[in-house]
């Protein structure tokens, strides 16, 4: 039983590309390609023949997209609209990757290399938003604060290990539920793991996609709005000084 569980946890090589001495392609990479193809295909199917007055599947799709838009805009504000495509791509890919185990595929996010790549892209997006909104020189100046340098190292590690740990933990629990049926009865588990799968594969998988993307959005908001929070205070201080000077000038007149 332990050997079967360890075998399931291994990130196997699907095939090898016979160039440059052989390039191994992992299962997680192949499943990622499948997810990308499915998402692109579904986007083409659901966005063709769009109507001004939505009905049926278009209404459902627009409701989902509106919810996602509001989720990110509530944190970033209206100027964050330009970042919606990549943030929504993050949550869709991670969500599908986490729940794809119910279709018999190994979740790509069970591979720490995948979660590390996602965390790296998330932090690059945070830094890019800082540069876009504040400029390159202010971005460089921000690293004079040691805490910002520490955040640059700890945040991607936190995002990576949180997603990887939760998905791996859910995968292990589901395998432990299934293995006794194979070991004792010699038949695959049918029906019994459904309740566990509803939580560990679906609910927890979608929750982790939400948490990962929401934290990325929160980091972007902190990077973009940090300086803006101080500007109103300075303006208020200047206005207060002017207000004090006005009565003195009127009294002099």
C-alpha positions, 0 to 999 in steps of 0.5 A: 500500500505504501509503495503504491502511494509513493508511486502515485506521488512521483512526477513521472515522465510522459515522453522524451523529445529526442533532441539535445540528448533528450528532453524529458516531458513530465506528466504535469506538463502534458496535463497543462497542455490539455488544460490550455487546449480545453480552456481555449476551445471552451472560450471559442465555443462560448464566445461565438455568436454573442448577443446584446441581450444575453440568454442561456449559456451567455448569461451564465458566462457573463455572470461568472466574468462579472463576478471575477471582474468585481473580485479583482476591481474591488481590491485594485480599483478601476485602474486595475482593469488592465490586469484583469486578463492575466489575473483571471487566467491565473484563477481559471488555470489553477482552478481547473488544474486543482480539480482535474483529478476528478477526471482521472488526471494527475493535478499539475499543481501537485508538481512543485515545479508548476507551483514555483513557476506560478508563484514566480509569474505572480511576483513578476506581475506584482513588480511589473504593476509597480513599474507601470504605475509608479515608474522604474526609478521608484521601483529601484528606490523601493529596494532601499527598504530591506523589508521590500527585498525580504518580501521579494524572496518570501512571498513567492515561496509562500505562494508556491508552498501554500498551493503545492502543500494543499493540493498534495495533501488533498491528493494524498488523502484521496489516494488513501481513501482509494487504496484500501479498496484495491488492496482488500477487495481488489476492485477500484473504489466506485461511489465511496470517495465521492463525498471526499472528492467533493471537498478535497478535489472540488471545494478545496481545489477551487478555494486554493485557486481563489486564495492564490489569486487573491493574495497576488491581487493584494500584493499588487494593490499594496505595491500600487497604492502604497504611495497614494495613501500618503499623498492625501495626508500631505495635501491635507497638511498643506490645506491646513497650513493655508487655512491658518494663514488666511485669518492672519492675512485678513486681520492684517488688512 
